[in-house]
Each structure stands twice: as C-alpha cells, then as structure tokens.
Amino acid sequence: MKLLCCLSNPYARKVRIVMAEKRIDYELVSTSAQDPAIAQFNPLGQVPVLIMDDGSALFDSRVIVEYLSTVTPVGRLVPDDPRQRIYVKRWEALADGLNAVAVSLSRERARPSDQQSADWMVAQERIVFRVLEAMSEELGEKAWCGGENFSLADIAAGCAIHYLSFRFPEIEWYRAHPNLAHLADKLSERPSFKGEGYAED
C-alpha cells in the first residue's frame, strides 16, 4: 500500500498513527492537495489517499481508518460491540470536526491581513473552545477517551489537540483542560505518536 499525505495534515497523522499501531507496512509519499496528481486518485483533490495494491484508492481519513481496522487484528482500535463502536466513532467525528475548524483558521490566518475576516475568525475560535470544553467534559477522569482501553478515539483526539499546539501555540488549551493535557502527554509517549509527528511541508 502507498499513503499519499501531507505531514502537517491532522487527518493524515491519524491514518499514519493507526497504521503504526496496527503495524501495517506501507510506502509514505509526502505531497499536498495542491499536487494535480492527487486528483487522479481522489476527485476531491484532498489528502490523505491510500492507494491499494490493486491500484484502487481510498480517501477521507475515516474511510481509510475503517478499512485499516479490517486488515489485521493487531492493535484493535475499534470495538466490536456496536454501542462502544459508535461511541468511539463519535469521538472521531468530534476530533475531525475540530481539525476542520483549525485547518480553516490556519488558512485564513495565512491570507494577507487586509483580506482576513476578523468576525469569521472569532466565530471559529469560539467553536474551538466549545469543542475543547465538550471533549474535556466527555473525557472526565477516565483513563482513555473510550473508557479503560486505548482506541481510535484517543488517536483522533490526540491528533486534534496536538494540531492546535502545532498551529496555534498561543491557544493555551491545556491550562483550561488539564485532563486533556494529561491525555496529550500520555499519548506523546506512545511510539506511534513519537514516530508520526507533525512537520511543516
């Protein structure tokens, strides 16, 4: 398999960490959505894209992760129990939503200052704080997002909050949410997170 991804992309990092946790061998191709070649694999022109051994392609990180969960029983990250499974996927959706807002904010901030929408950025920042509050409340005092066991929920949440620190160091979310900070620190010690960090493209 071959993974086309951007090393600064939080969705791609989620996929890379899942592959590391499940010990799946693949070829990493660092690229960006601006690469016109991406469109031949994903009509949406977005990364990450997983190219299968038969040449077919999967895109959207949630679809890719869903597939990877079936490849090998090593590193089971999504519970079999339907109720527990949907809870983990709900965490993934919340974390991916936070990523979407953060990525949009990052792109807006990269625009010339006279073209930026201050009101829009304030509204997006409010969403960030609201999601962090929800994540912190949901995590509570549990060992992991999904309860007692490490899962895809923790990978997704970790990628999202680490992305905030990567792109917006001035947002000191860890001060307001020490339980999320503890989770982030604990995840940072895992080999999969250490080996698959964020990097500027």
Secondary structure, 3 states (H helix, E strand, C coil): CEEEECCCCHHHHHHHHHHHHCCCCCEEEECCCCCHHHHHCCCCCCCCEEECCCCCEEECHHHHHHHHHHHCCCCCCCCCCHHHHHHHHHHHHHHHHHHHHHHHHHHHHHCCHHHCCHHHHHHHHHHHHHHHHHHHHHHCCCCECCECCCCHHHHHHHHHHHHHHHHCCCCCHHHHCHHHHHHHHHHHCCHHHHHCCCCCC
